[in-house]
Amino acid sequence: MTKLSVNINKIATVRNARGGNLPDVVKAAINCEKFGAQGITVHPRPDERHIRYSDVRQLKPVLTTEFNIEGNPIPSFIDLVMEIRPAQVTLVPDAEDVLTSNAGWDTKRNLAYLQKICKQFNDAGIRTSIFIDPVVEMIQYAAETGCHRVELYTEAYASGYAGGREQAVEPYVKAAEEATRLGLGLNAGHDLNLENLRYLHQVIPNLLEVSIGHALISDALYLGLENTIAAYLDQLSDF
């Protein structure tokens, strides 16, 4: 079964809008695990507009499932990951001023840099994943970085789903097949929701994990967090 990792950034965004500690990010993460999530994802950005570095430090000792920290490997991020030692680090080429992640790595152009970063994390016993567009060539160069997995950037799939899901998913299937051929594990994330998740899960071979935040937290406003996590897990069911 494909694992569900809940990205809790949006919970931190609501908290930060008013200051204080409501909603409580740590409590929310613990509840996500209690309700069945198999992982927690955070994406601390330099301006700390949602998840703060202090949140990451508070989460580490209380989480019982897989902890995934994603972000651009700037020096402060590298230091944080090396301090926390999560199960997985996902490298995302975010500019500091972007609203949300909007592109995968050019693994060919950044090969030497990514090799250096992956080696540092791998040597520390941290699984490395590279956020990547569904392009076969980028998958091939990712395999040379030393990373363990790639995370397919699924915004294009999500935006094209309503207009023709078969066509929208086709490059992802090809990318997934190439990743499997090269021995890379496969994750996926960005704009996945209750409408498009099941089909992606059905047609993408060897999908190990999805990371979902914005849609899941939005659905929880209507359905409640426990019911929402159950609904997403149902989309990932093999039955």
Secondary structure, DSSP 8 states (H G I E B T S, - for coil): --EEEEE-HHHHHHHHHH-TTSS-HHHHHHHHHHTT-SEEEE---TT-SSS-HHHHHHHTTT--SEEEEEE---HHHHHHHHHH--SEEEE----TT-SS------TTTTHHHHHHHHHHHHHTT-EEEEEE-S-HHHHHHHTTTT-SEEEEE-HHHHHHTTT-HHHHHHHHHHHHHHHHHTT-EEEEESS--TTTHHHHHHHSTTEEEEEE-HHHHHHHHHH-HHHHHHHHHHHT---
